[in-house]
């Protein structure tokens, strides 16, 4: 990867660069002794040397001279008592500096005038908002290497600093469409979202104002999505040692759990956890992508409806049936195969057309539906014309747009995403046996194969338990990471999940490979058992010794009942304890400041009571109890690391998300009442 550089020199970069060695390296050897000599105009009143003057008072001036190629002129300027406070120097006054010893040099003076602005620029620190004047330089520039556009409306930029770094930038024109915010409203939104900043979440870094535009910088400039990383790891990662690679992969789930716990502690759900919205940067640091609260400042991300459905929680997708009018079937004589052929004047092709989707949903679901251009029933149908087994997909967005001029989202309200329509089990036109059986068992009036109507089973998206839904989706992402860690292919896992949904013969639709489908849950459980077996065979490696209890936690995260899933803070504590147990000298990448019900972190309480570190807790799994034994009490420090489906159940409670520095009054009142 190429080195990131910048033409701008804010104060922190100057301080990190300027040192005696740097000054000595830029001057001719024959004049170096003069650096440690006293100032010519000191007259014995001061012992300050030229070097000390440069380092403390004239660093910007010296760097400007170095940039235009005349660093030795610093002695003449210091003799005139010039320092950084004299910068910037007006264009008509540059000639007074006598930059050229041979006389006036207008070209050199012009170079100095232009170069000085790069060294007097004001920097942007984390959390700051800087307002730049019309003639002032801004220490931000588009990334010079690679694509500069992360996606529509979001650019990759380099922010100058002690170490130049890449950030994402979006721009909000004051008073412009679509929100028509004034400057103060934009700043209020930035301040509201800044409190959610976390090193493993796409977060606001800082902002600045220039030319009637508020520019917001976001951390989270990524190299790859998690899915592309797991499918084809980049070469820099492959060049790492095997123990290092495994340690990175094992720490990723803990980092993501820590990030989600941070969001939930602030009363904010993510709502968009899926492999394409989890990113990995050039340093192999993982972080969650854009969450819904950022949609007021960032353009909504393009959603892959299939992926959103597959990684969504079961409570988010409710199945309903809709009746579609179709034309009469143009059946020909049976062809002798499994299905009948249709007559056609031309070659048979898949028909992609936009139609209006007649659908029926529950009244409460329809009332909760937001008004947006993507939720008006428009669907894309893929399949043969007039076929009752066509696939239907409805395009969606990560959020509906702003409906008012200055309305903003401060918290996530219950929402309903556009639908993903999955076809019912296809009925073969040439199979009278299947047609007759369908017509006999027809509780809702299903059409026969010769009818002009067809029933399509539709998955309607709901949002009832946003925090618990995040847990389910994160558990599915964890299994992808663990699958890669055990050297198994993600494509094999996908095929395994949908193995019971594949239709034999020709004409079978795409198998439903979602994590939440009832018939797929057994397949997911079998896959977890397979990974556990893989890890058990490598128990001598502490990385794989930590994997079984983490797999058990992932199993509980994928519980069909939202109430029995663990909270994000419980997951983070469990993973941290398991890693420290198996690797006592390991450094956890990120630590939690979360508390349970306002109490200190459980590890601190455990050490206060027992005098032992959390790593002293046994990670052995107890023997299974009777399946109808009562649910165990809520989590304690000991039960955090002794998990099994039979002995440990989790309940999500809002009290698990009390933040150590104190939550907002609105959130405190909501958690007290048990309402999100």
SULVEN-V960562 format. One record per residue. N is the residue number from 1. D_LAST is the distance of its C-alpha to the last C-alpha in Angstrom with 1 decimal. Layout:
# SULVEN-V960562
n=<N;N>
d_last=<D_LAST;D_LAST>
This chain:
# SULVEN-V960562
n=<1;2;3;4;5;6;7;8;9;10;11;12;13;14;15;16;17;18;19;20;21;22;23;24;25;26;27;28;29;30;31;32;33;34;35;36;37;38;39;40;41;42;43;44;45;46;47;48;49;50;51;52;53;54;55;56;57;58;59;60;61;62;63;64;65;66;67;68;69;70;71;72;73;74;75;76;77;78;79;80;81;82;83;84;85;86;87;88;89;90;91;92;93;94;95;96;97;98;99;100;101;102;103;104;105;106;107;108;109;110;111;112;113;114;115;116;117;118;119;120;121;122;123;124;125;126;127;128;129;130;131;132;133;134;135;136;137;138;139;140;141;142;143;144;145;146;147;148;149;150;151;152;153;154;155;156;157;158;159;160;161;162;163;164;165;166;167;168;169;170;171;172;173;174;175;176;177;178;179;180;181;182;183;184;185;186;187;188;189;190;191;192;193;194;195;196;197;198;199;200;201;202;203;204;205;206;207;208;209;210;211;212;213;214;215;216;217;218;219;220;221;222;223;224;225;226;227;228;229;230;231;232;233;234;235;236;237;238;239;240;241;242;243;244;245;246;247;248;249;250;251;252;253;254;255;256;257;258;259;260;261;262;263;264;265;266;267;268;269;270;271;272;273;274;275;276;277;278;279;280;281;282;283;284;285;286;287;288;289;290;291;292;293;294;295;296;297;298;299;300;301;302;303;304;305;306;307;308;309;310;311;312;313;314;315;316;317;318;319;320;321;322;323;324;325;326;327;328;329;330;331;332;333;334;335;336;337;338;339;340;341;342;343;344;345;346;347;348;349;350;351;352;353;354;355;356;357;358;359;360;361;362;363;364;365;366;367;368;369;370;371;372;373;374;375;376;377;378;379;380;381;382;383;384;385;386;387;388;389;390;391;392;393;394;395;396;397;398;399;400;401;402;403;404;405;406;407;408;409;410;411;412;413;414;415;416;417;418;419;420;421;422;423;424;425;426;427;428;429;430;431;432;433;434;435;436;437;438;439;440;441;442;443;444;445;446;447;448;449;450;451;452;453;454;455;456;457;458;459;460;461;462;463;464;465;466;467;468;469;470;471;472;473;474;475;476;477;478;479;480;481;482;483;484;485;486;487;488;489;490;491;492;493;494;495;496;497;498;499;500;501;502;503;504;505;506;507;508;509;510;511;512;513;514;515;516;517;518;519;520;521;522;523;524;525;526;527;528;529;530;531;532;533;534;535;536;537;538;539;540;541;542;543;544;545;546;547;548;549;550;551;552;553;554;555;556;557;558;559;560;561;562;563;564;565;566;567;568;569;570;571;572;573;574;575;576;577;578;579;580;581;582;583;584;585;586;587;588;589;590;591;592;593;594;595;596;597;598;599;600;601;602;603;604;605;606;607;608;609;610;611;612;613;614;615;616;617;618;619;620;621;622;623;624;625;626;627;628;629;630;631;632;633;634;635;636;637;638;639;640;641;642;643;644;645;646;647;648;649;650;651;652;653;654;655;656;657;658;659;660;661;662;663;664;665;666;667;668;669;670;671;672;673;674;675;676>
d_last=<44.0;45.6;45.2;43.0;44.9;44.7;47.4;45.5;46.1;43.5;44.1;42.3;44.2;47.5;46.9;46.1;49.3;51.9;53.9;57.7;57.9;56.4;58.9;61.8;61.0;61.1;64.5;68.1;69.5;72.6;70.5;68.1;70.3;69.7;66.0;66.7;69.4;69.0;68.2;71.4;70.8;69.8;73.4;72.6;70.0;67.2;66.9;64.1;64.7;63.9;61.4;59.6;59.6;58.1;55.3;54.3;55.3;56.2;53.9;52.8;56.4;57.6;55.0;56.0;59.6;58.8;56.9;60.0;62.4;64.3;62.7;66.1;66.1;63.6;66.6;68.1;64.9;64.3;67.9;66.9;64.1;61.4;57.9;54.3;54.1;56.7;54.4;53.9;57.5;58.4;60.3;63.5;63.6;63.2;66.9;67.4;65.9;69.0;67.0;70.1;73.1;75.4;74.5;72.1;69.8;67.7;65.9;64.8;63.7;61.5;59.9;59.2;57.7;55.3;54.5;53.6;50.4;48.9;49.3;48.2;44.8;41.7;39.1;35.4;33.6;30.1;27.7;30.5;31.2;34.9;36.8;40.0;43.0;45.0;47.6;45.5;44.8;41.3;40.9;39.1;40.9;40.2;40.4;44.1;43.9;42.1;39.9;38.5;36.0;32.9;31.8;32.2;31.5;30.9;34.0;34.9;36.5;38.2;37.4;40.4;40.0;41.6;40.6;40.0;36.7;35.3;32.1;30.5;31.1;29.8;31.3;30.0;32.9;32.5;32.6;32.8;31.1;28.5;26.3;29.2;27.6;29.9;30.2;28.1;25.1;25.4;25.7;22.6;20.6;22.4;21.6;17.8;17.9;20.5;18.2;16.7;20.3;21.3;24.6;23.2;21.1;22.6;22.2;23.9;27.1;28.7;30.0;33.3;34.8;38.1;39.9;37.3;34.7;31.7;31.6;28.6;29.3;26.8;27.4;27.5;30.9;31.4;34.4;33.0;30.0;29.3;30.9;34.0;34.3;34.2;36.5;39.0;38.6;40.1;43.5;42.5;40.1;42.9;45.3;43.3;44.6;43.2;41.7;40.0;38.5;37.2;35.7;33.8;32.4;31.4;29.6;27.6;25.0;24.5;24.1;21.5;19.5;19.8;18.6;15.5;14.8;15.3;12.8;10.0;11.4;10.8;7.1;8.8;9.5;13.2;13.7;17.5;18.7;22.2;25.7;26.7;23.7;24.5;27.5;30.3;32.5;36.2;35.7;33.8;30.5;27.5;24.3;21.3;22.1;20.5;16.7;15.5;14.8;18.6;19.8;20.7;23.2;24.2;25.5;23.3;24.6;26.6;24.9;27.0;25.9;27.6;26.0;22.5;23.2;24.9;22.2;19.2;17.5;19.0;16.0;16.1;19.8;21.2;24.9;26.9;30.5;32.2;36.0;37.8;41.3;43.8;47.5;50.1;50.6;53.7;54.7;57.8;59.8;58.0;58.6;58.9;55.7;52.4;51.5;53.5;54.2;53.8;56.6;56.0;58.2;56.9;55.0;51.7;48.7;45.0;43.9;41.0;40.3;37.6;37.2;35.0;32.8;33.1;30.0;28.4;24.8;22.8;22.4;18.6;18.5;20.9;19.2;16.1;18.5;18.6;22.1;23.7;27.1;26.2;24.6;27.7;29.1;31.3;32.0;34.4;36.6;38.6;41.4;44.7;45.2;44.8;43.5;41.1;39.6;38.6;35.4;33.0;30.5;28.4;27.9;24.4;22.9;20.0;18.6;20.1;22.1;21.8;22.9;24.1;26.4;24.3;20.7;18.4;14.9;13.1;9.6;9.1;8.9;9.5;13.1;16.1;18.7;22.4;24.1;26.3;29.0;30.8;34.2;35.1;37.8;40.8;43.8;47.1;49.4;52.4;51.3;52.3;51.2;47.6;47.8;49.3;46.8;44.0;45.7;46.2;42.6;41.1;38.6;37.2;40.4;40.3;43.2;46.1;47.4;49.7;47.2;46.0;42.3;39.9;36.6;34.0;31.0;28.0;24.7;22.0;18.9;15.5;11.9;9.9;8.5;8.5;8.7;11.1;12.9;13.6;15.1;17.4;18.6;19.3;21.3;23.3;24.1;25.2;27.6;29.2;29.8;31.2;33.4;34.9;35.4;37.4;39.5;38.4;37.9;34.6;36.5;37.7;34.2;33.3;36.5;35.8;32.3;33.8;37.1;36.6;35.7;38.9;41.5;45.1;47.7;47.6;45.0;42.0;38.7;36.5;35.0;31.3;30.4;26.6;25.0;23.1;26.1;27.2;30.8;29.7;27.7;31.1;32.4;29.6;30.2;33.9;33.4;31.5;34.5;36.8;35.2;35.3;39.0;39.6;38.1;40.1;43.3;42.7;41.6;44.1;42.0;39.2;36.9;37.3;37.3;33.7;32.7;32.7;29.9;27.8;28.5;27.4;24.0;23.8;24.8;21.9;19.5;21.0;20.4;19.9;17.5;14.0;13.9;17.1;16.3;16.4;13.9;15.1;16.5;18.4;19.9;21.0;22.6;24.3;25.8;27.0;28.7;30.3;31.7;33.1;34.5;36.5;37.3;37.7;39.0;36.2;34.2;30.4;29.7;26.5;25.3;21.9;21.2;18.0;18.2;17.1;16.0;18.0;21.1;23.2;23.0;24.1;27.2;28.4;28.0;30.0;32.7;33.0;33.5;35.8;37.2;36.5;34.4;31.6;34.0;36.1;33.7;35.1;33.5;35.6;33.9;34.9;36.7;34.8;34.4;34.9;32.4;31.6;31.0;28.0;24.8;25.3;23.4;20.4;21.5;24.2;26.1;28.8;26.6;24.8;28.1;29.4;27.5;28.7;27.3;29.2;28.5;25.1;21.8;18.4;15.2;11.8;10.2;7.7;11.0;12.6;11.2;12.8;15.0;18.7;19.5;16.7;13.3;13.1;13.2;10.2;8.1;10.3;9.8;6.0;6.9;10.0;8.8;6.8;3.8;0.0>
